[in-house]
Amino acid sequence: MKNVRLQPQKQPVMVATSGGKDATLALHRLRHDARFAEYQPIGLMTMFDANTGRSTAHHIRQNVLQAQADALGLELHILTLEDKRGHAYADYDDKVGQFYQELVQQGINHVMYGDIHLEDVKAYRDNLNQRHGVQGVYPLWGATTQQVTDEFLDLGYKTTIVAVDGTRLSSDYLGQIIDTQLLDNLPEGIDRCAEYGEYHTFCLDGPMFTKAVEIRQGELWTDGRNNYVDLLLR
């Protein structure tokens, strides 16, 4: 962990992120919402697959995520997972738990998540956190997906769709920039925030960014169910 100048009376928080809209808005609230004034984000943590060399959730390249972290002014911490079984990683709990223990040893006792309303996901995180001595911070918890997307767009953030569940959404959505019109015209049954994995995003610009992440679209590809667009730095 690089030296971070902690502001007086602030609690340091590690930010769990995949680079998408929800974690970005949660970070915005953490930095600017008076309800979270006691906290100071000190870094970003994300999961990478040892075999692909990309993020586990959205298959984003490391240099693209690093460009985002640089624009947000936060250090990027990569946790590399190796034991993939189906769509899950058997070594997830061990790797995350070890990282959390290292955080606690450095006086960092809080981790921020961008979860909105999935109780089972929050319960899983809270259980893992408790076992390793950290507390979860959930700036978006209890909001509606309409509130989340409206706030995100009203603040001026720009995000692109990088993955879709091919059983729920067409690959035509890949590479599209999210706006109100796109969200209002999603097919029936698709969650506005894609809380059930219908699509995934990567945030490119917004009020917290010192500069935009300039990308171009690479190849489209699939893992059988999910379809992806490769993001390349310009």
PEWORA-V85547 format. One record per backbone hydrogen bond with DSSP energy under -0.5 kcal/mol. NH is the residue of the N-H (numbers start at 1). CO is the residue of the C=O. Records with the same first field share a line. If there is no record, write none. Layout:
NH = CO + CO
//
This chain:
6 = 4
10 = 7
11 = 38
12 = 10
13 = 40
14 = 110
15 = 43
16 = 14 + 112
17 = 15 + 45
24 = 20
25 = 21
26 = 22
27 = 23
28 = 24
29 = 25
30 = 26
31 = 27
32 = 28
33 = 29
36 = 33
37 = 34
39 = 36
40 = 11
42 = 13
43 = 13
44 = 75
45 = 15
46 = 77
48 = 79
49 = 54
50 = 48 + 81
53 = 49
55 = 60
56 = 47
59 = 55
62 = 53
65 = 61
66 = 62
67 = 63
68 = 64
69 = 65
70 = 66
71 = 67
72 = 68
73 = 69 + 70
74 = 69
77 = 44 + 75
78 = 76
79 = 46 + 77
80 = 78
81 = 48 + 79
84 = 82
85 = 88
88 = 85
90 = 83 + 88
92 = 89
95 = 91
96 = 92
97 = 93
98 = 94
99 = 95
100 = 96
101 = 97
102 = 98
103 = 99
104 = 100
105 = 101
106 = 102 + 103
107 = 104
108 = 103
109 = 107
110 = 12
111 = 135
112 = 14
113 = 137
119 = 117
122 = 118
123 = 119
124 = 120
125 = 121
126 = 122
127 = 123
128 = 124
129 = 125
130 = 126
131 = 127
132 = 128 + 129
133 = 129 + 130
134 = 129
135 = 109
137 = 111
141 = 138
142 = 116
143 = 140
148 = 144
149 = 145
150 = 146
151 = 147
152 = 148
153 = 149
154 = 150
155 = 151
156 = 153
157 = 152
158 = 205
160 = 202
161 = 176
162 = 160 + 200
163 = 200
164 = 227
165 = 198
166 = 164 + 225
168 = 165
169 = 165
173 = 170
174 = 171
175 = 161
176 = 173
178 = 159
183 = 179
184 = 180
185 = 181
186 = 183
190 = 187
191 = 189
194 = 191
197 = 194
200 = 163
202 = 160
203 = 19
204 = 158
205 = 158
209 = 206
210 = 71
213 = 204
214 = 212
215 = 213
216 = 232
218 = 230
221 = 228
223 = 226
227 = 164
228 = 221
229 = 162
230 = 219
232 = 216 + 230
234 = 214
//
